[in-house]
């Protein structure tokens, strides 16, 4: 796998505006790596697919609230997960 590639500012602006084409691009860029991580934890294909769908749905739902970049989604999600421990 190559170096992590984030969204450039123009793509991020489109992401925040809920542009469906950019969501398709984001999904194409990240669904495999996200699935691998989820599956490595759950070890169950169907459940991993469900969680993957939930991750991208959540990204869509909060996209307008992101302030600095897509990393906000992951930081917010990690903080919420840490609070559950």
N, C-alpha and C positions, 0 to 999 in steps of 0.2 A: 504494500500500500504506500502511496506517496505522501508527501507533506500535507498536513491539514490545510485546506483551502477554505477560508471564510468568504462571506459575501462582501463585495465591494460596496461603497456608500450608495451608489445608484440602485444596486440590487436590494440593499437593506431598506432603502426608502420604499421600493416597490413591495417588499415583504410586509412592511408596516401598513401599507395601504391595502393589504390583502389581495394583491394581484395574483390571480390563479396561476398564471404562467410561471411566475417566480416560485410559487409553492411547488409546482411540478418539478422545477429545476432543483429546488432544495431537497425534495423527496428523492429524486434521481441521484443526487450527490451523496446523501447521507443514509438512505434506508438500509443499505447492506451493512455498514459498520454498526449502525444502531441495532439491527437485528442480531448481529454476532454477539454484541455485548449483552443484550437481553437474553439470548439463548444460552450464553455461557453461565448465566445466573439461574435461569429457570429450567433448563434442560427439557423443554417441552415445546414442540413446534407450534401447535395451535395457540397456546397461551402466549408464546413469544410474539406471534403475529398480532394477537389482540392488543398486547401491551404496546407494540410498535405503532399500531393504528391510534391508540390513545395518546402516545407521545406526539405524533404529528397533528392530531386534532387539538391537543392542548397548545401546541406551538401556534396554530392558527388562531385559537381563541385569545391568546394573550399578545399576539403580534403587535397590535396597536399600542400596547402599554410598554413595550420595550424602549429603553431610552438610549443606550449606547451601542448596542449591537446584539447579534444572536446569542452571544455568551450570557446575556442577561437571563435568557430562558434557562440555561443550564445552571447558572449560579442560583437562581430562584428555586429551581427544582431541587438542587443539592441542599440548600438551606432547609427546605420543607422536609426532605428525607432525613436530614440530621436531627431535626426537631422531633421526629417520630421515634428515634432511638432511645 
